[in-house]
Amino acid sequence: MPHKDQGQRQAEELDASLSATMTPAEVLSELKAKWDQDYFNNDLRFQYACALSRSGGINAENDKREAINHFAHLTQNGVFVRDSLFNLALTEYFLADYEFARVHCEDLYRQDPDNRQVKQLHAAISYKHKRMMEQDKKDRDTTLGVALGVGLTLAAVGVGFLLSGSKKK
């Protein structure tokens, strides 16, 4: 069996963990109702953001984007900074926003360089980001190859028309 790189193993474990911990819709509705009644309660905001970040319903992407806004608000206001940064990076990872996830994870790493969870998250983010960049490069290379092939074909057809036109005269 081939040796897995540390980042790949961390990404696989994190993906499995995230998909296993989805927030049920009724819990999400209950937390939203509580938070709607007390907008200034940062404990409720944090709980609601955590629930949104683990939403798996049809609005999951929008819920996660809303969670990011809540975590960013808490971080900017100095409330639950460590936990908010971690969940912010985790939610961005889940949405495949790897560059933002990496930035927030590195902010957290500067605050807590010995934290094992942060190191694992950073390894997973780095692995997924690298794979995404490699896939983007493959896609660009494929597009360029197809465009070049089409261009050469059109050029050959054009030359053929020119040659056939000059022979008729």
N, C-alpha and C positions, 0 to 999 in steps of 0.2 A: 504494500500500500504506500503511495507517495506521501512524503512528509508535507503536512499543511503548514503554511506560514502562519505566524502568530496572529496577524491581523485578520486572516481569513477565518481562523478558528473563533476569534473574538466576535467577528461579524456574524458567523453562523449561530453562535450561542445567543447573541443579542437579538438577532432576528427571531429566533425561536421563542425567546423570553417575551419579546414585545407582542408577538402574535398570540401568545397564550394569556395575556393580561388585558383583554379588552374590557372597557367599561360598559356595563349593561345600560340600555337606553333609559330605563326608569331611574337609575341612579343619577344619570346625567340630568334628567328633567328635574329631579328633586333638588340637586345642587344648584341648578340654574334658578329655580324658584327662590331658594334661600338667598342666593347672591343678589338676585334682582331686588330683594327687600332690604339688603344691607350692602350697598355698593362700596362702602368705605371699610368693610371688614376684610382685612388682608388675609386672615386665616381662611375665610370662605373663598376669596379670590384664588388663593393658592390651591385649595382643594378642588375648586371648579376647573382651574387650568389643568391640574393633573388628570382629572376625569376626561376633559376634552382631548388631552394629548393621547389618551388611550381609547378614543372613540373608534368604533369599527363599523358604524352604520353607513348609510348612503351619503351622509354629509361628513364623512370622516375627514376628508382633506380640509374642508372649511372649518371643522371643529379644531383640527390641529393648528390651522393658521390663527384661529382665535386664541388658542392656548398660547401660541408664541407671543401674541400681543400682551396677554396677561403676564406671562413670565418676564417679558421685557419691561413691562411697567413695574413689576415688583423689584426687579434688579435695579432699574434706574432710580427707584425710590429707597434703595437700601434695605429692602424687606426680603427676608429669606434668600439672600443673595446666592449663597452656595447652592442650595437646593433648586432655586429658580434657574441658575445658570446650567446646572446639570440637566434639568428637565427641558430647558430651552435647546440645548445641544442634542439631547435625545430625540426631541420632537422634530428638529430639523433633519436629523439623521433619518428618521422614519419617513420624512417627505423627500428624501434624497437631495436635500439642500446641503451637500457635504461641505462646501466652502464656509457657509455660515456656521454649520455645526462645528467645524474645526476651529474657527475663530473663538466661539464661545467655550469650547472645550479647553482651548489653550488659555483663555482668561481664567478659567477655573483651575487649571493646572498651576498657573502662577500663584494662586492663592493657597493651593493645597497640593504641592508637588509629590507627596508621598501617598496620595490616595490611589488605591488599587483600582477602584471603579473608574476613576477618571483616566487612568492609564489604559484600561481595557476599552473604554469608549473611544479614546483617541486612536488606538490601534485599529478598531473596527472602522472608524470614520476614514482614516488614512487608506485602509485597504479598499473600501468601497469607492472612495474618491479616485484612487489610482485606476481601478477597473473601469470606472465611468469615463475617465480621460482616455484610456486605451480604446474603449469602444467608440468614443467620439472621433478619435484619430482614424480608426478603421472605417467608420462611416464616411468621413471626409475623403479618405483615400479612395474608397469605392465610388463615391460621387464624382471625384476628379477623374477616375479611370473611365467611368461611363461617359462623362462629358467629353473626355479626350477621344474615346472610341467613336462617339457620335460625330464629333468634329472631323475626325479623319475620314469617316464614311462620307460625310457631306462634301468634304474636299475632294475625295476620289470621284464622287458622282459629278461634281462640278467640272473636274478635269475631263471626265468622260464626255460630258456634254460639249465642252469646248473642242475636244478632239474630234468628236463626231460631227460637229458643226463645221469645222475647218475642212473636213474630208468631202463634204457635200458641195463645196464651192468649186 
